[in-house]
Amino acid sequence: MGQIFELIADSALTPLDDYYTECHVCDSTGIGLYAYQGRHYLADGTVDDDIYAVCASCILTEKLAHSCDFEYIKTIDQYISRQELSDSQKSALSIALIAKYQHTPGIPLFMQYEDRPLCCNDITEFTGHPTDREMLYHKTENSIYWEKMIRAKPAIYNFRNSGSPENFRDVALFKCRHCKEQYFTFQFT
């Protein structure tokens, strides 16, 4: 489990480069910044909807929401609807998972839509991307394929037979922190 962000392994955490120099929430400089495209809800009731680079402290403590968060919130709610829980348990779980999601930076190359696998009534931890062909083959052949839910892996994603993706970063790897099941997603850019 990541020490900085619960849902991102520290080894997979990618600070932004020098293009952004200050946190778009607290204006601090000289600190690590992370990709977070979204909105910041201010104490006076106004919303700053033009944030892109945010420090870990603000991500963890401020009232933020990812742009287009409704897409992933729909995935969370669809997942929860399939669980054998009471209505009040489902509501509480939805609130908790959405809060975890909002307090986590964006994952590199989720350009189509946010799609973090869910398992054991939790959001899985992003562990990174394959770094070479052998890792790509091993991870995608031994992990569950996720596309807004567990799905049968399309034959085209048998990369050993169909060829590697244009960029290894198109494949995102995840692990359940509870049962240790591994997942992968594929989003071409």
Backbone hydrogen bonds in HBPLUS format (Angstrom, degrees):
<---DONOR---> <-ACCEPTOR-->    atom                        ^
c    i                          cat <-CA-CA->   ^        H-A-AA   ^      H-
h    n   atom  resd res      DA  || num        DHA   H-A  angle D-A-AA Bond
n    s   type  num  typ     dist DA aas  dist angle  dist       angle   num
A0008-ILE N   A0005-PHE O   3.22 MM   3  5.53 171.2  2.23 116.9 118.2     1
A0126-PHE N   A0007-LEU O   2.90 MM 119  6.09 167.8  1.91 140.5 136.6     2
A0009-ALA N   A0126-PHE O   2.91 MM 117  6.13 173.5  1.92 168.3 169.3     3
A0012-ALA N   A0009-ALA O   2.83 MM   3  5.23 148.0  1.93 112.6 122.9     4
A0013-LEU N   A0010-ASP O   3.23 MM   3  5.08 157.3  2.28  99.6 106.4     5
A0016-LEU N   A0033-LEU O   2.74 MM  17  5.60 165.8  1.76 148.2 153.1     6
A0023-CYS N   A0028-SER O   2.90 MM   5  5.37 154.6  1.96 149.0 155.9     7
A0027-ASP N   A0023-CYS O   2.90 MM   4  4.68 137.1  2.09 128.1 136.4     8
A0024-HIS N   A0053-ALA O   2.78 MM  29  5.71 173.7  1.79 173.2 173.6     9
A0034-TYR N   A0054-VAL O   2.85 MM  20  5.40 160.2  1.89 137.2 142.7    10
A0054-VAL N   A0034-TYR O   3.04 MM  20  5.40 166.4  2.06 148.6 151.5    11
A0106-GLY N   A0035-ALA O   2.85 MM  71  5.55 159.4  1.90 151.6 156.3    12
A0036-TYR N   A0052-TYR O   2.92 MM  16  4.94 168.5  1.93 131.1 132.2    13
A0067-SER N   A0037-GLN O   2.90 MM  30  5.90 160.7  1.94 137.6 134.2    14
A0038-GLY N   A0051-ILE O   3.15 MM  13  5.58 154.4  2.22 139.8 144.1    15
A0051-ILE N   A0038-GLY O   3.47 MM  13  5.58 167.6  2.49 147.9 145.2    16
A0039-ARG N   A0065-ALA O   2.75 MM  26  5.21 159.7  1.79 154.3 161.4    17
A0065-ALA N   A0039-ARG O   3.00 MM  26  5.21 144.9  2.13 142.4 146.4    18
A0040-HIS N   A0048-ASP O   2.78 MM   8  5.08 153.0  1.86 140.1 149.4    19
A0048-ASP N   A0040-HIS O   2.88 MM   8  5.08 166.3  1.90 152.7 154.0    20
A0041-TYR N   A0063-LYS O   2.91 MM  22  5.52 170.4  1.92 166.6 169.4    21
A0042-LEU N   A0046-THR O   2.87 MM   4  5.41 159.5  1.92 159.8 165.0    22
A0045-GLY N   A0042-LEU O   3.02 MM   3  5.54 160.4  2.05 119.5 122.5    23
A0059-ILE N   A0055-CYS O   3.05 MM   4  6.32 161.1  2.08 155.0 160.9    24
A0060-LEU N   A0056-ALA O   2.97 MM   4  6.12 158.7  2.01 153.7 158.8    25
A0061-THR N   A0057-SER O   3.02 MM   4  6.11 136.1  2.22 141.3 153.0    26
A0062-GLU N   A0058-CYS O   2.83 MM   4  5.09 160.6  1.87 137.5 143.0    27
A0071-GLU N   A0068-CYS O   3.25 MM   3  6.12 156.8  2.31 122.3 125.5    28
A0073-ILE N   A0069-ASP O   2.88 MM   4  6.07 161.2  1.92 159.7 166.1    29
A0074-LYS N   A0070-PHE O   2.97 MM   4  6.00 145.9  2.09 136.8 144.8    30
A0075-THR N   A0071-GLU O   3.27 MM   4  6.63 147.3  2.38 136.5 144.7    31
A0075-THR N   A0072-TYR O   3.04 MM   3  4.90 114.6  2.49  90.8 106.7    32
A0076-ILE N   A0072-TYR O   2.88 MM   4  6.25 159.4  1.93 153.2 158.3    33
A0077-ASP N   A0073-ILE O   2.90 MM   4  6.14 167.8  1.92 151.7 154.6    34
A0078-GLN N   A0074-LYS O   2.88 MM   4  6.07 153.6  1.95 146.9 154.3    35
A0079-TYR N   A0075-THR O   2.94 MM   4  6.13 158.1  1.99 150.3 156.2    36
A0080-ILE N   A0076-ILE O   2.90 MM   4  6.17 166.5  1.92 157.1 160.8    37
A0081-SER N   A0077-ASP O   2.93 MM   4  6.03 150.7  2.01 142.9 150.7    38
A0082-ARG N   A0079-TYR O   3.14 MM   3  5.59 148.9  2.24 109.0 117.6    39
A0083-GLN N   A0080-ILE O   2.95 MM   3  5.25 162.6  1.98 114.1 119.8    40
A0085-LEU N   A0083-GLN O   3.00 MM   2  5.66 125.5  2.31 107.0  91.3    41
A0090-LYS N   A0086-SER O   2.87 MM   4  6.15 158.3  1.92 155.0 161.3    42
A0091-SER N   A0087-ASP O   2.97 MM   4  6.16 158.8  2.01 147.3 152.8    43
A0092-ALA N   A0088-SER O   2.99 MM   4  6.16 162.4  2.03 144.8 149.4    44
A0093-LEU N   A0089-GLN O   2.87 MM   4  6.01 159.5  1.91 148.8 154.8    45
A0094-SER N   A0090-LYS O   2.91 MM   4  6.05 158.4  1.96 147.9 153.9    46
A0095-ILE N   A0091-SER O   3.06 MM   4  6.32 164.5  2.09 150.6 154.0    47
A0096-ALA N   A0092-ALA O   3.00 MM   4  6.22 161.1  2.03 147.9 153.2    48
A0097-LEU N   A0093-LEU O   2.89 MM   4  6.06 166.8  1.90 157.5 160.4    49
A0098-ILE N   A0094-SER O   2.94 MM   4  6.02 163.6  1.97 153.1 158.0    50
A0099-ALA N   A0095-ILE O   3.05 MM   4  6.15 155.0  2.11 143.7 150.5    51
A0100-LYS N   A0096-ALA O   3.02 MM   4  6.32 156.5  2.08 146.5 152.6    52
A0101-TYR N   A0097-LEU O   2.95 MM   4  6.17 163.6  1.97 150.0 154.5    53
A0102-GLN N   A0098-ILE O   2.90 MM   4  6.12 161.7  1.94 151.0 155.7    54
A0103-HIS N   A0099-ALA O   3.05 MM   4  6.20 133.3  2.27 141.4 153.2    55
A0103-HIS N   A0100-LYS O   3.17 MM   3  5.18 133.4  2.40  95.7 108.4    56
A0104-THR N   A0101-TYR O   3.24 MM   3  5.40 137.8  2.43 120.1 116.2    57
A0110-PHE N   A0107-ILE O   3.32 MM   3  6.05 147.6  2.44 145.8 140.4    58
A0124-THR N   A0117-PRO O   2.96 MM   7  5.71 178.4  1.96 155.4 155.3    59
A0119-CYS N   A0122-ASP O   2.88 MM   3  5.46 156.2  1.93 151.9 159.7    60
A0122-ASP N   A0119-CYS O   2.96 MM   3  5.46 132.3  2.19 113.8 125.5    61
A0125-GLU N   A0175-LYS O   2.93 MM  50  5.30 162.8  1.96 147.8 143.4    62
A0175-LYS N   A0125-GLU O   2.90 MM  50  5.30 145.0  2.03 139.5 150.8    63
A0127-THR N   A0173-LEU O   2.84 MM  46  5.52 166.9  1.86 137.1 141.6    64
A0173-LEU N   A0128-GLY O   2.83 MM  45  5.42 162.1  1.86 171.4 168.4    65
A0136-LEU N   A0132-ASP O   2.94 MM   4  6.16 157.7  1.99 151.6 158.9    66
A0137-TYR N   A0133-ARG O   2.80 MM   4  6.07 167.1  1.82 161.3 163.1    67
A0138-HIS N   A0134-GLU O   2.93 MM   4  6.05 170.9  1.93 149.2 152.3    68
A0139-LYS N   A0135-MET O   2.86 MM   4  5.88 172.0  1.86 152.9 155.7    69
A0140-THR N   A0136-LEU O   3.00 MM   4  6.00 167.9  2.02 151.6 155.6    70
A0141-GLU N   A0137-TYR O   2.94 MM   4  5.84 141.5  2.09 145.7 155.2    71
A0142-ASN N   A0138-HIS O   3.08 MM   4  6.02 130.1  2.34 140.4 151.7    72
A0144-ILE N   A0182-GLN O   2.90 MM  38  6.26 169.6  1.91 143.5 141.4    73
A0184-PHE N   A0144-ILE O   2.90 MM  40  6.26 143.3  2.04 159.4 158.8    74
A0151-ARG N   A0145-TYR O   3.17 MM   6  5.90 168.3  2.18 145.9 147.9    75
A0146-TRP N   A0184-PHE O   3.01 MM  38  6.02 155.2  2.07 166.3 165.2    76
A0147-GLU N   A0149-MET O   2.87 MM   2  5.12 168.5  1.88 148.7 148.3    77
A0157-TYR N   A0154-PRO O   2.86 MM   3  5.57 155.6  1.92 121.4 128.8    78
A0158-ASN N   A0155-ALA O   2.96 MM   3  5.41 157.0  2.01 118.8 119.7    79
A0161-ASN N   A0158-ASN O   2.93 MM   3  5.73 138.0  2.11 121.4 130.7    80
A0162-SER N   A0158-ASN O   2.93 MM   4  6.04 166.1  1.95 150.3 154.8    81
A0163-GLY N   A0159-PHE O   2.88 MM   4  4.82 136.8  2.07 125.5 129.6    82
A0170-ASP N   A0167-ASN O   2.97 MM   3  5.63 166.0  1.99 121.2 124.6    83
A0171-VAL N   A0168-PHE O   3.08 MM   3  5.80 166.1  2.10 119.3 123.6    84
A0187-GLN N   A0170-ASP O   2.90 MM  17  5.24 165.9  1.92 151.6 154.9    85
A0172-ALA N   A0185-THR O   3.04 MM  13  5.30 152.0  2.12 134.6 143.4    86
A0185-THR N   A0172-ALA O   2.99 MM  13  5.30 151.3  2.08 145.9 154.5    87
A0174-PHE N   A0183-TYR O   2.98 MM   9  5.04 159.8  2.02 144.6 142.0    88
A0183-TYR N   A0174-PHE O   2.97 MM   9  5.04 163.8  2.00 131.8 135.3    89
A0176-CYS N   A0181-GLU O   2.83 MM   5  5.30 165.1  1.86 157.9 162.9    90
A0180-LYS N   A0176-CYS O   3.05 MM   4  4.69 130.2  2.30 117.8 129.1    91
